[in-house]
Amino acid sequence: QVQLVESGGGSVQAGGSLRLSCAASGYTWRYNCMGWFRQSPGKEREGAAHVYNGDGRAYYADSVQGRFTISRDNAKNTVYLQMNSLKPDDTAMYYCAAGTWYDDRCRANYWGQGTQVTVAS
């Protein structure tokens, strides 16, 4: 199995920044990408940013493009999400995931427990 542990969530004012981290352990050879998904109350879970471990190519949802940056440290099996210019609409539970890169996105097979991000207006 693969274990994913997120950290870095919290509350921030609109316009502020947060950095999320996700450390993977276990059978890390079972995935070739990692990503961040988010879910707000009453909404479906959506992909926010994904990264392919092989060459670092990334996917960003239109809603976060230009504000969020995903990066990874393969040696540490860790992925980061730098979130700048945060908006109240970014308020959600953010989930780290690992899985298979397909069709320019990370298809999640493993999930973390989630970390809450709250952006106050």
C-alpha beads as a LAMMPS data file, in Angstrom:
LAMMPS data file: protein, C-alpha beads

121 atoms
120 bonds

1 atom types
1 bond types

-500.0 500.0 xlo xhi
-500.0 500.0 ylo yhi
-500.0 500.0 zlo zhi

Masses

1 110.0

Atoms # bond

1 1 1 0.000 0.000 0.000
2 1 1 0.860 3.662 -0.276
3 1 1 0.397 6.039 2.645
4 1 1 -0.015 9.748 2.059
5 1 1 0.209 12.331 4.833
6 1 1 -0.721 15.946 4.170
7 1 1 0.266 19.012 6.146
8 1 1 0.143 22.769 5.798
9 1 1 -3.538 23.567 5.703
10 1 1 -5.077 26.347 7.751
11 1 1 -6.926 29.626 7.632
12 1 1 -5.807 32.681 5.736
13 1 1 -7.201 35.987 4.530
14 1 1 -8.056 36.459 0.888
15 1 1 -4.934 37.337 -1.058
16 1 1 -2.746 35.330 1.275
17 1 1 -0.644 32.232 0.662
18 1 1 -0.358 28.714 1.984
19 1 1 1.914 25.813 1.174
20 1 1 0.695 22.243 1.385
21 1 1 2.979 19.242 1.659
22 1 1 2.301 15.574 1.124
23 1 1 4.743 12.836 2.054
24 1 1 4.327 9.375 0.592
25 1 1 5.557 6.122 2.035
26 1 1 5.082 2.443 1.448
27 1 1 4.953 0.978 -2.050
28 1 1 5.946 4.188 -3.774
29 1 1 6.847 2.290 -6.940
30 1 1 3.125 1.730 -7.482
31 1 1 2.468 5.241 -8.734
32 1 1 4.029 7.606 -11.274
33 1 1 2.250 10.825 -10.430
34 1 1 0.944 12.782 -7.483
35 1 1 -1.630 15.468 -7.245
36 1 1 -3.934 17.620 -5.210
37 1 1 -7.681 17.411 -5.356
38 1 1 -10.140 19.532 -3.443
39 1 1 -13.722 19.304 -2.331
40 1 1 -16.005 22.000 -0.990
41 1 1 -19.262 21.245 0.854
42 1 1 -21.965 20.320 -1.612
43 1 1 -19.561 20.061 -4.533
44 1 1 -17.823 17.186 -6.253
45 1 1 -14.164 16.550 -5.692
46 1 1 -12.095 18.226 -8.395
47 1 1 -8.511 18.040 -9.481
48 1 1 -6.530 21.157 -8.679
49 1 1 -2.950 20.377 -9.677
50 1 1 -1.113 17.216 -10.679
51 1 1 2.497 16.385 -11.486
52 1 1 4.059 13.508 -13.390
53 1 1 7.041 12.079 -11.533
54 1 1 8.910 11.213 -14.707
55 1 1 9.513 14.615 -16.255
56 1 1 7.659 16.981 -13.967
57 1 1 4.932 17.913 -16.434
58 1 1 2.003 19.420 -14.603
59 1 1 -1.727 19.851 -14.910
60 1 1 -3.621 22.757 -13.400
61 1 1 -7.322 23.367 -13.216
62 1 1 -8.358 26.604 -14.895
63 1 1 -9.505 27.948 -11.544
64 1 1 -6.011 27.767 -10.035
65 1 1 -3.825 28.353 -13.093
66 1 1 -1.361 31.145 -12.451
67 1 1 -1.927 31.136 -8.690
68 1 1 -0.986 27.611 -7.608
69 1 1 2.296 25.821 -8.268
70 1 1 2.840 22.114 -7.781
71 1 1 6.316 20.703 -7.291
72 1 1 7.799 17.435 -6.202
73 1 1 10.901 16.031 -4.593
74 1 1 11.215 12.485 -5.866
75 1 1 14.051 11.680 -3.478
76 1 1 11.755 12.485 -0.545
77 1 1 8.581 11.120 -2.174
78 1 1 7.000 14.452 -1.370
79 1 1 4.797 16.789 -3.357
80 1 1 4.085 20.424 -2.556
81 1 1 1.369 22.855 -3.508
82 1 1 2.209 26.533 -3.246
83 1 1 -1.032 28.503 -3.219
84 1 1 -0.861 32.254 -3.753
85 1 1 -3.501 34.942 -4.172
86 1 1 -5.988 32.765 -2.377
87 1 1 -9.681 33.438 -2.805
88 1 1 -12.678 32.464 -0.673
89 1 1 -13.646 30.061 -3.474
90 1 1 -10.458 28.125 -2.730
91 1 1 -11.900 27.101 0.615
92 1 1 -12.074 23.317 0.596
93 1 1 -10.672 20.104 1.953
94 1 1 -7.516 19.420 0.005
95 1 1 -6.578 15.810 -0.630
96 1 1 -3.229 14.503 -1.731
97 1 1 -3.342 11.612 -4.163
98 1 1 -0.976 9.294 -5.980
99 1 1 -1.720 7.241 -9.024
100 1 1 -1.230 6.744 -12.740
101 1 1 -0.544 9.504 -15.233
102 1 1 -3.047 9.261 -18.067
103 1 1 -4.406 11.752 -20.555
104 1 1 -2.326 14.560 -19.038
105 1 1 -3.727 14.076 -15.543
106 1 1 -3.039 11.993 -12.483
107 1 1 -5.643 9.274 -12.039
108 1 1 -5.687 8.682 -8.314
109 1 1 -5.343 5.248 -6.792
110 1 1 -4.301 6.315 -3.298
111 1 1 -5.608 9.121 -1.118
112 1 1 -4.528 11.045 1.924
113 1 1 -6.855 12.020 4.748
114 1 1 -7.099 15.622 3.638
115 1 1 -6.176 18.987 5.060
116 1 1 -8.579 21.899 5.415
117 1 1 -7.911 25.230 3.723
118 1 1 -10.153 28.138 4.678
119 1 1 -9.896 31.525 3.004
120 1 1 -11.707 34.383 4.672
121 1 1 -12.945 37.350 2.664

Bonds

1 1 1 2
2 1 2 3
3 1 3 4
4 1 4 5
5 1 5 6
6 1 6 7
7 1 7 8
8 1 8 9
9 1 9 10
10 1 10 11
11 1 11 12
12 1 12 13
13 1 13 14
14 1 14 15
15 1 15 16
16 1 16 17
17 1 17 18
18 1 18 19
19 1 19 20
20 1 20 21
21 1 21 22
22 1 22 23
23 1 23 24
24 1 24 25
25 1 25 26
26 1 26 27
27 1 27 28
28 1 28 29
29 1 29 30
30 1 30 31
31 1 31 32
32 1 32 33
33 1 33 34
34 1 34 35
35 1 35 36
36 1 36 37
37 1 37 38
38 1 38 39
39 1 39 40
40 1 40 41
41 1 41 42
42 1 42 43
43 1 43 44
44 1 44 45
45 1 45 46
46 1 46 47
47 1 47 48
48 1 48 49
49 1 49 50
50 1 50 51
51 1 51 52
52 1 52 53
53 1 53 54
54 1 54 55
55 1 55 56
56 1 56 57
57 1 57 58
58 1 58 59
59 1 59 60
60 1 60 61
61 1 61 62
62 1 62 63
63 1 63 64
64 1 64 65
65 1 65 66
66 1 66 67
67 1 67 68
68 1 68 69
69 1 69 70
70 1 70 71
71 1 71 72
72 1 72 73
73 1 73 74
74 1 74 75
75 1 75 76
76 1 76 77
77 1 77 78
78 1 78 79
79 1 79 80
80 1 80 81
81 1 81 82
82 1 82 83
83 1 83 84
84 1 84 85
85 1 85 86
86 1 86 87
87 1 87 88
88 1 88 89
89 1 89 90
90 1 90 91
91 1 91 92
92 1 92 93
93 1 93 94
94 1 94 95
95 1 95 96
96 1 96 97
97 1 97 98
98 1 98 99
99 1 99 100
100 1 100 101
101 1 101 102
102 1 102 103
103 1 103 104
104 1 104 105
105 1 105 106
106 1 106 107
107 1 107 108
108 1 108 109
109 1 109 110
110 1 110 111
111 1 111 112
112 1 112 113
113 1 113 114
114 1 114 115
115 1 115 116
116 1 116 117
117 1 117 118
118 1 118 119
119 1 119 120
120 1 120 121
